[in-house]
């Protein structure tokens, strides 16, 4: 059974990259499953820390991107919006180059919060980072933020 209120369309998700951190870090949505969303990010000078390794903060950007996007696809955007509440990351293994891939799956999809388990792996498929993202699901109101329209 699918978790999606609005089944994610990869082309549409990637159309929202322009003029955002996703474009800057070359984050791309790549796959959708019944209960998962996958995106990848470049590992190069844009995402390295000074010792030539993938920066932990860049890993968190990727994790929060894929998890918050997944949450948005699970809600009715005419009635709700999502905001990140908490994100953490355990860095398991260093990555130096290539692309890192993040796959998120829900731990909890409630009425007012979502919790996502996000696994980041290198091109060799070995686990590099485990992240957990908690998202608040808020009712739409007069001052609610709105997702920008794709170009």
C-alpha positions in Angstrom: 0.0 0.0 0.0 1.3 3.4 -1.0 1.9 6.1 1.6 1.5 9.0 -0.9 -1.3 11.5 -0.9 0.2 12.9 -4.1 2.4 10.2 -5.7 5.8 11.9 -6.3 6.8 12.5 -10.0 10.6 12.6 -10.3 10.6 15.2 -13.1 8.3 17.5 -11.1 10.3 17.2 -7.9 13.5 18.0 -9.8 11.9 21.0 -11.5 11.8 22.7 -8.0 15.6 22.6 -7.8 16.2 25.9 -9.6 17.7 28.7 -7.5 17.8 26.6 -4.3 20.4 24.7 -2.3 19.4 21.6 -4.2 20.7 23.1 -7.5 23.9 24.4 -5.7 24.7 20.9 -4.3 23.4 19.0 -7.3 20.7 17.2 -5.3 18.5 15.1 -7.6 15.5 13.0 -6.9 16.0 9.6 -8.4 13.4 7.0 -7.4 10.0 6.5 -5.8 8.7 3.4 -4.1 5.4 2.6 -2.4 7.0 3.7 0.9 10.3 5.4 0.0 11.8 8.4 -1.8 15.4 8.5 -3.0 17.6 11.4 -3.9 21.4 11.8 -4.5 23.9 14.5 -4.1 27.4 15.1 -5.5 30.4 14.5 -3.3 33.0 17.0 -4.5 34.5 20.4 -3.5 30.9 21.8 -3.0 30.2 19.3 -0.3 33.6 18.6 1.2 34.9 19.7 4.5 38.6 20.9 4.7 40.0 17.4 4.8 38.4 16.3 1.5 35.6 14.2 3.1 31.8 14.7 2.7 30.8 17.4 5.2 28.4 16.1 7.8 26.3 19.2 7.3 25.9 18.5 3.6 24.7 15.0 4.5 22.1 16.5 6.8 21.0 18.9 3.9 20.4 15.8 1.7 18.6 13.9 4.5 16.3 16.8 5.3 15.6 17.5 1.6 14.5 13.9 0.9 12.6 13.5 4.2 10.7 16.9 4.1 9.9 16.4 0.4 8.5 12.9 1.2 6.4 14.5 4.0 5.0 17.1 1.6 3.9 14.3 -0.7 2.1 12.5 2.1 -0.2 15.5 3.0 -3.0 17.4 1.3 -1.2 20.7 0.5 -4.5 22.6 0.3 -5.0 21.8 4.0 -1.5 21.3 5.5 2.1 22.3 5.2 5.3 20.7 6.6 8.2 22.1 8.6 11.3 20.4 9.9 11.2 20.0 13.7 14.4 18.0 14.4 17.1 16.3 12.4 20.0 14.2 13.5 22.7 12.2 11.8 25.2 9.5 12.7 28.1 9.5 10.4 29.2 5.8 9.9 31.7 6.0 7.1 33.6 8.7 5.3 32.9 9.5 1.6 35.3 11.3 -0.6 33.9 11.5 -4.1 31.1 10.4 -6.5 27.5 10.6 -5.4 25.9 9.9 -2.1 22.3 8.4 -2.3 19.7 8.9 0.4 16.6 6.8 0.8 13.9 7.7 3.3 11.2 5.6 4.7 8.6 6.5 7.3 8.9 5.5 10.9 5.7 7.3 11.8 3.1 9.1 9.7 0.7 10.8 12.1 -1.8 13.6 11.8 0.5 16.3 13.3 4.0 14.8 12.8 6.0 12.5 10.6 9.2 10.7 11.5 11.6 9.5 8.7 14.5 7.1 8.7 17.0 8.2 6.1 20.0 6.0 5.0 22.8 7.6 3.0 25.1 5.3 1.0 28.1 5.8 -1.3 28.3 4.6 -4.9 29.5 1.2 -3.5 26.3 0.8 -1.6 28.0 0.9 1.8 26.2 2.8 4.5 27.7 6.2 5.2 25.2 7.9 7.4 21.9 7.3 9.2 19.6 10.2 9.8 16.3 10.7 11.5 14.0 13.6 10.6 10.9 14.7 12.5 8.5 17.0 10.6 5.6 18.9 12.0 2.4 18.8 9.9 0.7 22.2 10.3 -2.7 23.4 9.1 -2.7 26.0 6.3 -3.4 29.5 7.6 -3.1 33.1 6.4 0.7 33.2 7.1 1.6 29.7 5.9 4.7 29.4 3.7 4.0 28.3 0.2 6.0 26.0 -2.0 7.3 27.9 -5.0 6.0 26.9 -8.4 8.3 25.1 -10.7 9.6 27.1 -13.6 
